[in-house]
Amino acid sequence: MSCLVVLFAFLPGNALAADGPSGDIVARVEDVEFSSLADAFANIAASDDKTGTVEIIGDIEMEESVTVPDGADIKLIDNGLKHSITMASSTESQSQKAAFIIERGGSLTIDGPNLTFTRQAYKSGASGIIICHGKITLESGTLDFNGQTIGWSTDAHALIQVCGSGAEFVMNGGNIQNASCNSSTGGVKVCCNAKFIMNDGTIQNINGGLSTRSGAVLVYAPNTSYEKGTAYFEMNGGTIKNNKGYRGAGVHVVGMHYAYSATMTMNGGTIQGNICTGTATHQAGGGGIYIEGNAAVTMYDGDILDNVVNGGLGGGVCTIDGYGTAFPGGPNSPGAWPIETYSQYYPAAFTMLGGNISGNMVNMGEAYGDGGCGGGVYVASNQVELKGGYIENNTAEYQGGGVYVGSIPYTLKINNAVVTGNTASILGGGVWACPTGDIELFITNGAAVYDNNADGAGGDIVSVKTSGQDYILTLANRILGGGQALWYEDGGILADGGNLGLPDDSPRYGLDLESSPIAYIQSSTEPYALKAVVSDNAKDLAESSAALFIRGNSSGRGGGIGTNGGIVMGQEDNDYTLKVTKDWGETDESLKTPVTVFLKIGETLLDNVTLSEENGWTAEFTQLPDPSSLPDGFLYTVIENPAPENFEPVYSSAEVDIDTRTITISISNIYRPNGSLTVSKTVSGSDADTEKAFSFKVTLDDVSINGQYGDLQFINGEASFTLKHGQSITADGIPAGVGYIVTEGDNQGYTVTSEGAAGIIQDGRTAEAAFNNHRDKGEELADPDVPQTGDTAGGLFYALTLMLFAAGIIAALVLHKKKYFG
């Protein structure tokens, strides 16, 4: 048998059915040429290792499918010239056939940048180009359907369909483009326990029209007699762009049955410029990604940019779990499942941990209901969590420029977010809730809402309420990171402004000079229009603590976030209280004065409390984040500023009690009297240089003194500086009892005299060390080898004097410290 294969291989052009015109050579396997692609594949499949490369050297027109059998590993390349591989569609039977069928266990790699795979036009839907039950890898090359419609009752329901357990499509490059879709078809379709890994390449110009469950990439998990099983799509790179459809023009992820889930993981890549269009009776959704039923998408990175929905929901991402269809009367209808139960089977989950959803847009069109809501993300699912990344510069014509929650019983969970710089033309620049919307903002892993703007009322937050409703507003008095937020009324809401709310004529924040902050908003059913007043330090801390940024979005209501359901930002019942206590010890009562203590988180100084005899020298900072939630390296500390005169504060470490959620810090004060040292410089004589800078060094007998003391920076008890004629410099706050010596250099040629060049710092007094350098014309210069340190009697005598003086300093210091510290 092997001999026959060898003889066959050496007869070029021996195909039984020619792919090339008139039997022309179209392919080469090593040195063997073929006029039929099928024979080239068969040649490799019949070899011992079933592995080989087919070089395309001519245009090919195929009338029958070519099969990659189990065990075969075939690679298609070009010869450096452009060639087309076209599947015939002259009959209906031919139109139903894929060009390539990859059996389970077979593998096909396409790596020909000059190759274009297509098919002839047909009057109705035709099969896609490749059906893969094994493995297909696209390195380069183009699959182009020339705008034709992909049919349902065909071999392949997409240009590339991946179907079956173990089936896999890896896209490392190339292009898939120019097709129209019927229902349940797409540019790439993955189903029946298969997976699609996209690392690079482009999928573009796929048009789904008004077909349901179609898209440039269709991740499809049904339970029918034709197709059954899970589906998985992993996007690591590449681009899905300029596609059109009804829902999920970019990517449609749908699980039709509770037993089989459709899953997508986005680690990178770009989904951009896709457009969904609805009708007066059918809302479109998810220009970038549409998530439906038993489906889940996790976004770690990547970009969902500039997608548009006309007459529908969710310009970037749309989630629909189907609860409203299953139970049209909502959670209170007879037989309705609790949403927590339903979500276990049909989660329509979206988890955002990173990446960018930006520049997307949703318009109302003629659609009913929520048309025009959710410029970035639309939520009709109880399994949406936004924890990281950027949702920015999205636009909703109606409500929820960045994010919108469609209705009860859905609750959106947001963590570690900054909501800022968003705008609303009517109400709620940052966040807006209708009468059935709950907003709960907690401190631990919560959010910071500030610097948003609304033309009507409520620059940062609006909660519209009507009588008889029990939906609530809860706001922490701190924001993400721990900084303080003061909530002020910012306009008001008309009592009869309807469910969406309208602004009344109440004064906006800043115009009412007598307004005061609202101290406590907890589970309130009252309407509010609010502005958050937050310090710059608190904003900086929030932004350094944040993982998610919702900013620059716009809409009519809820520029950043809008809700007709629930929003929970942060963790409930997980805030801490920091208790700070002043311990004066045995300090004389006359020296005790009220002190101001600032909260400090990391290196950021925040709000303050006053400790005094009236409050027992104890106060609290409340509603603080769980210490374990702070960014790495951030700790709770306090700073007493200013410290009482001559007192040095000593801070205990923060003691954390997890059970009671309290943090305790105590401050004790050590009485440390101090004084100052001033060094001055004069220059005299007819030959003196008054512009010369002379170098000085102050040496203290306490090497533990470090840091800034007035004008001088000490390192291990030493400070160096320069002075010119008429200048002086002062070190303040030097502990009393510390000895000092001041020496001067760079004074050759001068007669140096000084007063107070050595001594001991006295409590409340300023020691003065005055140096004068004198030189006249014609005066004999001093020996440059003899240091002029300030004694006119000569260096040796001066050095001896300093030694004796230093001994005196030590003796005086002992007596001084005994006097002050016992």
C-alpha positions in Angstrom: 0.0 0.0 0.0 2.8 2.4 0.9 4.4 1.8 -2.5 1.2 2.8 -4.3 1.2 6.0 -2.3 4.7 6.7 -3.3 4.0 6.0 -7.0 0.8 8.1 -6.8 2.7 11.0 -5.2 5.2 11.2 -8.1 2.4 11.6 -10.7 1.6 15.4 -10.6 -1.9 16.5 -11.5 -3.5 13.1 -10.8 -6.7 14.5 -9.0 -9.9 12.7 -9.7 -11.9 16.0 -9.5 -10.1 19.1 -10.6 -10.1 22.2 -8.4 -8.1 24.3 -10.9 -9.5 25.3 -14.3 -8.9 22.5 -16.8 -6.8 20.6 -14.4 -4.3 23.3 -13.7 -1.9 22.8 -10.8 -3.2 24.6 -7.7 -1.3 23.1 -4.8 2.0 21.7 -3.8 3.0 19.3 -1.0 6.8 19.5 -0.7 7.8 18.8 -4.4 4.6 17.1 -5.4 2.0 19.2 -7.3 -1.8 18.7 -7.3 -4.7 20.1 -9.3 -7.1 19.2 -6.5 -6.9 20.5 -2.9 -8.8 17.3 -1.8 -6.0 15.1 -3.2 -3.4 17.2 -1.6 -5.1 16.8 1.8 -5.6 13.1 1.1 -1.9 12.7 0.3 -1.0 14.1 3.7 -3.7 12.1 5.5 -2.3 8.9 4.0 1.3 9.6 5.1 2.8 7.9 8.1 2.6 10.9 10.4 -0.4 12.5 8.7 1.3 15.8 9.0 2.2 18.2 6.2 2.0 21.6 4.6 0.0 22.5 1.5 1.3 25.4 -0.5 -1.4 27.1 -2.6 0.0 28.1 -6.0 -3.2 28.9 -7.9 -6.8 30.0 -7.6 -9.1 27.2 -6.5 -12.8 26.6 -7.2 -14.2 23.8 -5.0 -17.4 21.8 -5.8 -17.1 19.4 -2.9 -16.1 19.8 0.8 -12.5 19.0 1.7 -12.2 16.9 4.9 -9.4 17.0 7.5 -9.8 13.5 9.0 -9.1 12.3 12.5 -5.3 12.3 13.2 -4.4 14.6 10.3 -2.5 17.8 10.9 -2.5 20.0 7.8 -1.2 23.5 7.2 -2.2 25.8 4.4 0.2 28.5 3.2 0.5 30.7 0.1 3.4 31.1 -2.3 3.8 34.8 -1.9 1.1 35.6 -4.5 -2.6 36.3 -3.9 -4.9 33.4 -4.5 -8.6 32.7 -3.8 -10.2 29.5 -2.6 -13.9 29.6 -3.6 -16.6 27.1 -2.7 -19.2 26.7 -5.4 -22.9 27.4 -4.9 -24.3 26.6 -8.3 -26.9 24.3 -6.7 -28.8 24.4 -3.5 -27.1 21.2 -2.4 -23.7 22.8 -3.0 -24.7 25.9 -1.1 -25.4 23.9 2.0 -21.8 22.5 2.2 -18.9 24.0 4.0 -15.6 24.3 2.1 -13.7 22.6 4.9 -14.9 19.9 7.4 -12.5 19.3 10.2 -13.3 16.0 11.9 -12.8 15.4 15.6 -9.1 14.7 16.1 -8.1 16.6 12.9 -6.3 19.9 12.8 -6.1 22.6 10.1 -3.8 25.7 10.3 -4.2 28.5 7.8 -1.1 30.7 7.5 -1.3 32.5 4.2 -1.6 36.3 4.3 -2.3 36.2 0.5 -5.1 33.6 0.7 -8.8 34.6 0.5 -11.5 32.0 1.3 -15.0 32.7 0.0 -17.9 31.2 -1.8 -20.1 31.9 -4.8 -23.3 33.8 -4.4 -26.5 31.9 -3.8 -30.1 33.1 -3.8 -30.7 32.4 -0.1 -28.7 31.4 3.0 -25.6 29.4 2.3 -23.2 27.5 4.5 -20.2 29.2 6.1 -16.7 28.2 5.0 -15.4 26.0 7.8 -17.1 23.6 10.2 -14.7 22.4 12.9 -15.1 19.4 15.2 -11.4 19.2 15.8 -9.0 22.2 15.8 -8.7 25.1 13.4 -5.9 27.7 13.8 -5.9 31.0 11.8 -2.5 32.6 11.7 -3.1 34.8 8.6 -5.4 35.0 5.6 -8.9 36.2 5.0 -12.3 34.5 5.1 -14.6 36.8 3.1 -18.3 36.0 2.5 -18.8 39.0 0.2 -21.9 40.2 2.0 -23.9 37.0 1.4 -26.2 35.5 4.0 -25.2 32.6 6.2 -28.0 30.1 6.4 -29.2 27.9 9.3 -29.8 24.5 7.6 -26.3 24.2 6.5 -23.0 22.5 7.4 -21.6 25.7 9.0 -23.7 28.4 10.7 -20.8 30.9 10.5 -17.8 31.6 8.4 -16.1 29.4 11.0 -18.3 27.3 13.3 -16.6 25.3 16.1 -18.8 22.6 17.4 -18.3 19.5 19.6 -16.5 18.3 22.7 -12.8 19.2 22.4 -13.4 21.4 19.3 -11.2 24.5 19.3 -10.6 27.6 17.1 -7.5 29.6 17.8 -7.3 32.9 16.0 -3.8 34.4 16.0 -4.3 36.7 13.0 -6.1 37.0 9.8 -9.5 38.4 8.9 -13.1 37.1 9.0 -15.5 39.5 7.3 -18.4 40.6 5.1 -21.4 38.4 5.9 -25.0 38.7 6.7 -26.6 36.5 9.3 -29.9 34.7 10.0 -30.9 33.7 13.5 -28.4 31.6 15.4 -25.6 32.3 12.9 -22.6 34.6 13.0 -19.1 35.4 11.8 -17.7 32.9 14.3 -20.1 30.5 16.1 -18.9 28.4 19.0 -21.2 25.8 20.5 -21.7 22.2 21.7 -18.9 22.1 24.3 -16.4 23.9 22.0 -14.2 26.9 22.6 -12.8 29.9 20.7 -9.5 31.6 21.7 -8.9 34.9 20.0 -5.3 36.2 20.3 -5.2 38.6 17.4 -6.8 39.3 14.0 -9.9 41.1 13.0 -13.6 40.1 12.7 -15.5 42.8 10.9 -18.5 43.8 8.8 -20.8 41.0 9.9 -24.5 42.1 9.6 -27.1 40.4 11.7 -30.0 42.6 10.7 -32.9 41.9 13.0 -32.0 38.3 13.5 -32.1 37.1 17.1 -29.0 35.4 18.6 -26.5 36.4 16.0 -23.4 38.4 16.0 -19.8 38.8 14.8 -19.0 36.2 17.5 -21.9 34.0 18.7 -21.2 32.1 21.9 -24.2 29.7 21.9 -25.2 27.2 24.5 -28.6 25.6 23.5 -30.4 22.4 24.3 -31.9 21.2 21.0 -31.8 18.0 19.0 -29.4 19.8 16.6 -27.1 21.5 19.1 -26.5 20.9 22.7 -23.8 21.8 25.2 -21.7 24.6 26.6 -19.7 27.3 24.8 -16.6 29.2 25.7 -14.9 32.3 24.2 -11.7 33.8 25.4 -10.5 37.1 24.0 -6.9 37.9 24.6 -6.3 40.3 21.7 -7.5 41.2 18.2 -10.3 43.4 17.1 -14.1 42.9 16.6 -15.3 46.0 14.8 -17.8 47.6 12.5 -20.4 44.9 12.8 -24.2 45.5 12.8 -27.1 43.6 14.3 -30.1 43.6 16.6 -28.5 42.4 19.8 -24.8 41.8 20.4 -23.5 43.0 17.1 -20.0 42.5 18.5 -20.3 39.5 20.7 -23.6 37.6 21.6 -23.2 35.3 24.6 -26.3 33.3 25.2 -27.2 30.2 27.3 -30.7 28.8 26.4 -30.9 26.1 29.0 -30.1 25.9 32.7 -27.9 22.9 32.1 -25.5 24.5 29.6 -23.8 27.8 30.0 -22.2 30.2 27.6 -19.1 31.8 28.9 -16.7 34.6 27.8 -13.5 35.8 29.3 -12.0 39.0 28.1 -8.3 39.5 28.9 -7.5 42.0 26.1 -8.4 43.0 22.6 -10.9 45.6 21.3 -14.6 45.5 20.6 -15.2 48.7 18.7 -17.6 50.6 16.4 -20.4 48.0 16.4 -24.0 49.1 15.9 -27.3 47.5 17.1 -30.6 48.8 15.8 -34.1 48.1 17.2 -37.6 48.9 16.1 -40.7 50.4 17.7 -41.6 47.1 19.2 -38.3 45.4 19.7 -35.5 46.9 21.7 -31.9 46.4 20.5 -29.1 45.9 23.0 -25.4 45.4 23.6 -23.6 47.0 20.8 -20.3 45.6 22.2 -21.5 42.5 24.1 -25.0 41.1 24.8 -25.3 38.6 27.7 -28.4 36.5 27.8 -29.9 33.7 30.0 -27.4 31.1 31.3 -24.4 33.1 30.4 -21.5 34.8 32.1 -18.8 37.3 31.0 -15.8 38.3 33.0 -13.7 41.2 31.9 -10.2 41.5 33.1 -8.8 43.8 30.5 -9.4 45.0 27.0 -11.5 47.8 25.4 -15.2 48.1 24.5 -15.2 51.3 22.6 -17.5 53.5 20.5 -20.3 51.0 20.1 -23.9 52.4 19.4 -27.4 51.1 20.2 -30.2 52.9 18.4 -33.6 52.2 20.0 -32.5 50.0 22.8 -30.2 49.3 25.8 -26.6 49.1 26.8 -24.3 50.8 24.3 -21.3 48.9 25.5 -22.6 45.9 27.4 -26.2 44.6 28.0 -27.2 41.9 30.4 -30.7 40.2 30.1 -31.5 37.2 32.4 -35.0 36.7 31.1 -36.7 37.0 34.6 -39.3 39.4 33.3 -40.2 37.0 30.5 -40.4 34.0 32.8 -42.5 36.0 35.4 -44.1 38.9 33.6 -45.7 40.2 36.9 -42.3 40.5 38.5 -41.1 39.1 41.9 -44.6 39.5 43.5 -46.5 37.6 40.8 -47.9 34.2 41.6 -45.4 31.4 41.3 -42.5 33.8 40.8 -39.1 32.5 41.9 -37.0 34.5 44.2 -34.4 36.3 42.1 -31.6 34.6 44.1 -32.9 31.2 43.0 -33.5 32.2 39.4 -30.0 33.6 39.1 -28.5 30.3 39.9 -29.9 28.9 36.6 -29.9 32.0 34.4 -27.4 34.5 35.8 -26.7 36.7 32.7 -23.6 37.6 34.8 -21.2 40.4 34.0 -18.1 40.9 36.2 -15.8 43.8 35.4 -12.4 43.6 37.0 -10.5 45.8 34.6 -10.4 47.1 31.1 -12.2 50.1 29.5 -15.8 50.6 28.5 -15.6 54.0 26.8 -17.3 56.2 24.2 -20.3 54.0 23.8 -23.8 55.5 23.1 -27.4 54.5 23.4 -30.4 56.3 21.8 -34.1 56.1 22.5 -35.2 55.7 18.9 -38.7 54.4 18.7 -38.2 51.8 21.4 -40.5 51.6 24.4 -39.6 51.0 28.0 -35.9 51.6 28.8 -34.8 52.6 25.3 -32.0 55.0 25.6 -30.7 53.7 28.9 -27.2 52.5 29.9 -24.7 54.2 27.7 -21.8 52.0 29.0 -23.6 49.0 30.7 -27.2 48.1 31.0 -28.2 45.7 33.9 -31.2 43.4 33.8 -29.6 40.7 35.9 -28.9 40.1 39.6 -25.3 39.0 38.9 -23.5 42.1 37.7 -20.5 43.2 39.7 -18.3 46.2 38.7 -15.0 46.1 40.6 -12.3 47.5 38.4 -11.5 49.3 35.1 -12.9 52.4 33.5 -16.4 53.3 32.5 -16.0 56.7 30.9 -17.3 59.1 28.3 -20.4 57.0 27.5 -23.7 58.7 26.6 -27.3 57.7 27.2 -30.1 59.8 25.7 -32.5 58.8 28.4 -31.0 57.6 31.7 -27.8 56.1 33.1 -24.9 57.5 31.0 -22.3 55.1 32.5 -24.5 52.4 34.0 -28.2 51.7 34.3 -30.1 49.1 36.4 -33.3 48.3 34.5 -35.8 47.4 37.3 -36.5 45.5 40.5 -35.6 42.9 41.6 -32.1 43.5 40.2 -29.3 44.8 42.4 -26.0 46.0 41.0 -22.9 45.6 43.1 -20.1 48.2 42.9 -16.8 48.1 44.7 -13.8 50.5 45.1 -15.2 53.0 42.7 -14.8 56.7 42.1 -17.8 58.3 40.4 -16.8 61.8 39.3 -17.0 64.2 36.4 -20.3 62.9 35.1 -23.2 65.2 33.9 -26.9 65.1 33.8 -29.1 67.5 31.9 -31.9 67.1 34.4 -31.2 65.3 37.7 -28.4 63.4 39.4 -25.1 64.0 37.8 -23.4 61.2 39.7 -26.2 58.8 40.7 -30.0 59.0 40.2 -32.7 56.6 41.5 -36.3 56.5 40.6 -39.0 55.7 43.3 -38.3 52.0 43.0 -34.5 52.4 43.2 -32.4 51.8 46.3 -29.1 53.4 46.7 -26.8 52.1 49.5 -23.4 53.6 49.8 -21.2 52.0 52.5 -17.6 52.8 53.4 -15.6 49.6 53.2 -14.8 48.8 49.5 -17.4 51.3 48.6 -17.4 54.4 46.4 -16.6 58.1 46.3 -19.2 60.3 44.5 -18.1 63.9 44.0 -17.6 66.7 41.5 -20.5 65.6 39.3 -22.9 68.1 37.8 -26.7 68.3 37.0 -28.4 71.2 35.3 -31.6 70.8 37.3 -30.8 69.5 40.8 -28.6 67.1 42.7 -25.1 67.5 41.2 -23.9 64.3 42.9 -26.9 62.2 44.0 -30.7 62.3 43.5 -33.2 59.9 45.1 -36.7 60.4 43.8 -39.4 59.0 46.3 -43.1 58.8 46.2 -45.5 58.1 49.1 -46.3 54.5 49.9 -42.9 53.2 48.6 -40.3 51.8 51.0 -37.2 52.0 48.8 -34.3 53.7 50.6 -31.3 55.9 50.4 -28.3 55.2 52.6 -25.2 57.3 52.5 -22.0 57.0 54.5 -20.5 60.2 55.8 -17.2 59.0 54.4 -16.1 58.0 50.9 -13.8 55.3 49.6 -10.4 55.6 51.2 -11.8 57.1 54.5 -12.0 60.8 53.7 -15.0 62.7 55.0 -18.0 63.6 52.8 -20.4 66.4 53.8 -23.8 66.0 52.1 -25.6 69.3 51.3 -29.0 69.9 49.7 -28.5 70.9 46.1 -31.8 72.1 44.7 -35.0 70.0 45.2 -37.5 67.7 43.6 -41.0 68.6 42.7 -43.6 66.8 44.8 -45.7 66.0 41.7 -42.8 65.6 39.3 -43.7 62.0 38.4 -41.8 58.8 38.8 -38.7 60.1 37.1 -38.6 63.4 39.0 -38.3 67.0 38.0 -36.3 69.8 39.7 -38.1 72.4 41.8 -37.0 76.0 42.4 -35.1 75.3 45.6 -31.7 77.0 45.8 -28.7 75.0 44.5 -25.7 74.4 46.8 -23.5 77.4 47.2 -26.4 79.9 46.7 -27.9 79.2 50.1 -25.3 80.7 52.5 -27.1 79.4 55.6 -27.2 75.7 54.5 -25.6 73.1 56.7 -24.7 69.5 56.0 -27.1 66.7 56.4 -25.6 64.6 59.2 -27.3 61.2 58.9 -29.0 59.6 55.9 -29.7 56.0 56.8 -32.5 53.9 55.1 -34.3 57.1 54.3 -37.5 57.1 52.2 -37.4 60.8 51.8 -36.5 62.4 48.4 -33.1 64.1 48.2 -31.0 66.1 45.8 -27.5 66.3 47.1 -24.0 67.7 46.6 -21.0 66.1 48.2 -18.4 68.4 49.7 -15.0 66.6 49.8 -11.5 67.9 50.6 -8.8 67.6 48.0 -6.9 65.2 50.3 -10.0 63.0 50.6 -10.3 62.9 46.8 -6.6 62.0 46.4 -7.0 59.2 48.9 -10.1 57.9 47.2 -8.5 57.9 43.8 -5.4 56.1 45.2 -7.7 53.5 46.7 -10.0 53.0 43.7 -9.9 50.2 41.2 -13.0 51.4 39.2 -13.5 54.8 37.7 -17.0 55.9 36.4 -16.4 59.3 34.9 -17.1 61.7 32.1 -20.5 60.0 31.3 -23.7 61.9 30.5 -27.4 61.4 30.2 -30.7 63.1 31.1 -30.9 61.5 34.6 -28.1 59.6 36.3 -25.1 60.9 34.3 -22.8 58.3 36.0 -25.3 55.7 37.2 -29.1 55.5 37.0 -31.3 52.9 38.6 -34.8 51.6 38.6 -33.6 48.8 40.8 -31.0 48.5 43.5 -27.4 49.6 43.8 -25.1 48.5 46.6 -21.7 50.2 46.8 -19.4 48.6 49.3 -19.9 46.2 52.2 -22.7 46.6 54.7 -22.0 46.4 58.4 -18.3 46.6 58.0 -17.3 50.1 59.1 -14.9 50.8 61.9 -14.6 53.5 64.6 -11.2 54.9 65.6 -11.1 56.1 69.3 -8.3 58.5 70.2 -7.4 59.3 73.8 -5.0 61.9 75.3 -3.0 60.7 78.2 -1.3 63.6 80.0 0.2 61.5 82.7 1.5 63.5 85.6 1.5 66.8 83.7 0.7 69.8 85.7 -2.9 70.9 85.2 -1.9 74.4 84.2 -0.1 73.0 81.2 -3.0 71.0 79.8 -4.8 72.7 76.9 -7.2 71.4 74.3 -5.5 69.8 71.3 -6.5 69.2 67.7 -5.9 65.7 66.4 -6.0 64.8 62.7 -6.9 61.5 61.1 -4.1 60.2 58.8 -4.5 57.3 56.4 -1.2 56.4 54.7 0.4 59.7 54.1 -2.9 61.6 53.7 -4.1 64.1 56.4 -7.9 64.1 56.7 -10.4 65.6 59.1 -9.9 66.4 62.8 -11.4 66.2 66.3 -10.7 68.2 69.4 -9.6 66.6 72.7 -10.4 68.6 75.8 -11.3 68.2 79.4 -15.0 68.6 78.4 -14.9 65.3 76.4 -12.6 63.5 78.8 -9.7 63.9 76.4 -11.4 61.3 74.1 -13.0 61.5 70.7 -13.9 59.2 67.8 -13.6 59.1 64.0 -16.6 57.0 62.8 -17.6 55.1 59.7 -14.0 54.2 58.7 -13.1 51.5 56.2 -12.1 48.1 57.5 -8.3 48.4 57.9 -7.8 45.2 55.8 -9.4 47.0 52.9 -6.9 49.8 52.7 -4.3 49.8 49.9 -1.1 47.9 50.6 1.1 49.8 53.1 -1.7 52.1 54.3 -2.3 52.3 58.0 -4.4 54.3 60.4 -2.5 56.9 62.4 -3.3 60.3 64.0 -1.4 63.5 64.2 -1.6 66.1 67.0 -1.1 69.5 65.4 -0.1 71.8 66.8 1.4 70.1 69.8 1.3 72.1 73.0 4.3 74.3 73.5 7.3 72.3 74.7 5.5 69.0 74.5 6.4 66.2 72.3 3.5 63.8 71.4 4.1 60.1 71.5 1.6 57.8 69.6 0.7 54.3 70.4 0.3 51.7 67.7 -3.3 51.3 66.4 -5.0 48.4 68.2 -7.7 46.8 66.1 -10.5 44.8 67.6 -12.2 42.9 64.8 -15.1 41.7 67.0 -16.2 45.3 67.9 -14.8 46.9 64.8 -12.9 49.5 66.8 -9.4 51.0 66.4 -7.7 52.5 69.5 -4.8 55.0 69.5 -3.6 56.9 72.6 -1.4 60.0 72.6 0.9 60.7 75.5 2.9 63.9 75.8 6.5 64.3 77.1 7.4 67.7 78.3 10.5 68.7 76.4 11.5 72.4 76.9 13.5 73.8 74.0 15.3 76.8 72.7 17.0 78.2 69.6 20.4 78.8 68.2 21.1 81.7 65.9 24.4 81.9 64.0 25.3 85.3 62.4 28.1 86.5 60.2 29.9 89.9 59.7 32.9 90.8 57.6 35.0 93.9 58.3 38.2 95.5 57.1 39.4 97.5 54.0 40.3 94.3 52.1 37.3 92.1 53.2 35.1 90.3 50.6 31.5 90.9 51.6 30.2 88.6 48.9 32.1 85.6 50.0 30.1 82.7 51.4 31.8 81.2 54.5 31.0 77.6 55.4 29.7 76.6 58.9 28.9 73.5 60.8 26.8 73.1 63.9 27.6 70.0 66.0 25.2 69.0 68.7 26.1 66.5 71.5 22.9 64.5 70.8 23.4 62.5 67.6 19.7 61.4 67.7 18.6 64.8 66.5 17.5 64.5 62.9 15.2 66.5 60.7 14.3 70.1 60.1 14.7 72.5 63.0 13.8 76.0 61.9 16.2 76.9 59.1 18.6 74.0 59.6 18.4 70.4 58.5 20.1 68.1 61.1 21.5 64.7 60.3 22.8 62.7 63.3 23.2 66.0 65.2 25.1 67.9 62.5 24.0 70.7 60.2 26.1 72.5 57.5 25.4 75.8 55.8 27.0 79.0 54.4 26.7 82.7 55.4 27.7 85.9 53.8 28.3 89.3 55.4 25.2 90.4 57.3 23.4 87.1 57.1 22.2 84.9 59.9 20.4 81.5 60.3 18.3 80.1 63.2 17.6 76.6 64.4 14.4 76.4 66.4 13.0 73.8 68.7 16.3 72.3 69.8 15.8 70.4 73.1 16.9 72.3 76.1 20.1 71.0 77.7 21.7 70.0 74.4 25.3 71.3 73.9 26.4 72.8 70.7 29.7 73.9 68.9 29.7 76.1 65.9 32.8 76.0 63.6 33.6 78.0 60.5 35.7 77.1 57.4 36.9 78.7 54.2 38.3 81.7 56.2 42.0 81.7 55.2 43.5 85.2 55.3 41.0 86.5 57.8 41.3 87.2 61.5 38.3 85.4 63.0 36.6 86.4 66.3 33.5 84.9 67.7 31.1 85.0 70.6 28.9 82.1 71.8 30.5 79.6 69.4 29.8 76.9 72.0 27.3 76.5 74.7 24.1 74.8 75.9 20.6 75.4 74.6 18.4 77.0 77.3 14.7 76.6 77.8 12.8 79.4 76.0 15.9 81.3 75.0 17.9 81.8 71.9 21.7 81.2 72.0 23.7 83.4 69.7 26.9 82.5 68.0 28.3 85.6 66.2 31.3 85.4 63.9 33.4 88.3 62.5 36.1 88.0 59.9 38.5 90.9 59.5 41.1 91.7 56.8 42.8 95.0 55.9 44.9 95.9 52.9 48.6 95.3 53.4 47.8 93.1 56.4 50.0 90.0 56.6 47.8 87.0 55.7 47.3 84.3 58.3 49.1 81.1 57.8 46.6 79.0 55.7 47.8 75.9 57.6 46.5 77.3 60.9 42.7 77.1 61.0 41.0 80.5 61.8 38.1 79.2 63.9 37.4 82.3 65.9 40.2 82.7 68.5 42.6 85.6 67.9 45.2 84.1 70.2 46.0 81.2 67.9 44.8 77.8 66.9 46.5 75.8 69.5 45.1 77.9 72.4 41.7 77.9 70.8 41.7 74.1 70.4 42.7 73.7 74.1 40.0 76.2 75.1 37.4 74.2 73.1 38.4 71.0 74.9 38.1 72.6 78.3 34.8 74.2 77.2 33.4 70.9 76.0 34.2 69.3 79.4 32.3 72.2 81.0 29.4 71.5 78.6 29.3 67.9 79.6 29.2 68.8 83.3 26.6 71.5 82.7 24.5 69.1 80.6 24.4 66.5 83.4 23.2 69.1 85.9 20.8 70.5 83.3 19.2 67.2 82.5 18.9 66.4 86.1 17.1 69.6 86.6 14.6 69.1 83.8 14.1 65.3 83.8 15.0 64.3 87.4 
